[in-house]
Amino acid sequence: MRGGGAVSAGSRGVLGVVGTAADGVEQLRTGLVEPAIALGWQVAVTLTPNAGQWLRANGELDRLETVTGLPVRDTPRLPTEARPHPVANCYVVAPASANYVAKLATGIADNQALTQVSEALGTIDVPVVVFPRVNAAHVRHPAWDRHVAALRKADVELIHGPDVWPLYEPREGPAVRQLPWAVITESIQHVTARAARHPL
Ligand SMILES: Cc1cc2nc3c(=O)[nH]c(=O)nc-3n(C[C@H](O)[C@H](O)[C@H](O)COP(=O)(O)O)c2cc1C
């Protein structure tokens, strides 16, 4: 789908959903997008170029466009093109690869999925929820703690910790592992309710 089209406005506002090339992004539609639409959000999906390749290959990108009524973005628009998505009231990045977390935390915005969320970090009243889909090796990287601290300083709601996502060594986790979609959805509801109660 290109250039938008008739889209039903969600009563809660626009949720920008960002997916990256990490395990579990294949369930983005059933785990996050469809439940968010059912809760009253209008959902606009953006993928990193790598995640775009994955979901185009398995047919999910087309299905995401059908359920959201909007094009899925995985490339930037040309300066002469209209913005294909409405302005988001909240962003959620799930799953976020270790690569995406590092780039976001250090202000790198070299694809559309990073550009949108980087700008949201500095925008008043646009809450951002991030679920890093990482393993024990990712978090032992010497820069990891700095990245987490930078995102927390920017008021990002990080879904991270042993209660919600226990860490395994690379290639040692369970073969099939559901992402904590219910926790991610609850966090979106929580941060948007908090932003409405305490506007800056
Ligand atoms: C099958 C597969 C699964 C992967 N799963 C993860 C993952 O769960 N977490 C992660 O941080 N990286 C994972 N990676 C590595 C990322 O895809 C890689 O770092 C990539 O550059 C991330 O690109 P992006 O952040 O632009 O989407 C995986 C790679 C492959 C091929």
The ligand as a Gaussian input file, in Angstrom:
#p B3LYP/6-31G(d) Opt

LIG

0 1
 C       17.152000     -14.838000      13.009000
 C       17.763000     -13.654000      13.714000
 C       17.315000     -13.324000      14.956000
 C       17.848000     -12.232000      15.636000
 N       17.370000     -11.914000      16.869000
 C       17.884000     -10.864000      17.537000
 C       17.380000     -10.515000      18.833000
 O       16.467000     -11.156000      19.374000
 N       17.925000      -9.438000      19.445000
 C       18.910000      -8.683000      18.875000
 O       19.350000      -7.711000      19.489000
 N       19.419000      -8.998000      17.644000
 C       18.917000     -10.054000      16.968000
 N       19.411000     -10.366000      15.716000
 C       20.475000      -9.536000      15.138000
 C       19.887000      -8.290000      14.423000
 O       19.010000      -8.695000      13.390000
 C       21.026000      -7.422000      13.838000
 O       21.775000      -6.838000      14.892000
 C       20.504000      -6.342000      12.918000
 O       21.579000      -5.558000      12.456000
 C       19.480000      -5.450000      13.621000
 O       18.994000      -4.507000      12.679000
 P       17.954000      -3.376000      13.078000
 O       18.251000      -2.957000      14.476000
 O       18.218000      -2.264000      12.131000
 O       16.594000      -3.948000      12.878000
 C       18.881000     -11.460000      15.039000
 C       19.331000     -11.809000      13.769000
 C       18.787000     -12.896000      13.109000
 C       19.291000     -13.253000      11.739000

